[in-house]
């Protein structure tokens, strides 16, 4: 359950605040920004079966750890992209989201299997429901907590201009060029801070995967 909470906390925060950055600050078309969700859905749909079979052979530890590390790298890349002011959706943000989708595909199926096999057969339904509830609660807390962090970083970067600019993630009227540039830089810094924290949380998830899941059984043991 701690692994579920950590991973879905990070995932929910990125999927909530990244579109806000793209649309409000980078002026990306909303239809284009919606493609940030496509790699996750496509990867899970296409790879859940093969990853589940891989998990059956190797155990859950390896795919869950590798997947969590891939998500950590993806979120760290998003943090670096925003911090560097690289405002390219298709060549910078989208590849990072593809890596995130692949990483989550390596985690979701083994995680669900690990949760349900950790209890007696008659309790698998309850275990699955609790795991899903933990994921949803993590998402709610992530949006609230990381919203406070993003707002603080945004306001502290703008300084005295904060009162004249829309809040982080808000679409506002046309601003003077200097204020618009400051707002863009502040938005980038706010999201970069959130993404860096979420990358660190995914590293925690990888550590939990490695330390809490049993090692693959050797052939002689089997």
Number of C-alpha atoms within 10 A of each C-alpha: 13 15 22 23 23 24 26 26 26 28 24 20 25 22 15 15 20 19 21 22 23 24 19 20 23 18 14 18 11 13 9 13 20 13 15 23 15 13 21 19 14 14 19 20 11 12 17 18 13 13 21 23 14 16 23 13 11 15 20 28 24 22 27 30 24 18 26 31 23 24 33 29 21 25 30 22 22 27 24 18 18 24 19 13 16 15 17 14 17 13 10 15 22 19 17 24 23 20 22 25 25 24 26 29 30 30 30 20 22 24 23 17 17 17 16 19 13 11 13 9 10 8 12 16 12 12 20 15 12 14 20 17 14 20 22 17 14 22 23 15 15 23 18 11 14 25 20 13 15 25 18 13 22 26 20 15 19 19 12 10 14 18 10 11 19 15 17 26 21 13 15 11 8 8 13 9 9 9 16 14 13 19 25 21 19 25 31 29 23 28 30 26 21 26 29 21 20 28 28 18 24 30 21 20 27 27 16 19 25 18 12 11 16 13 13 16 11 8 6 5 6 6
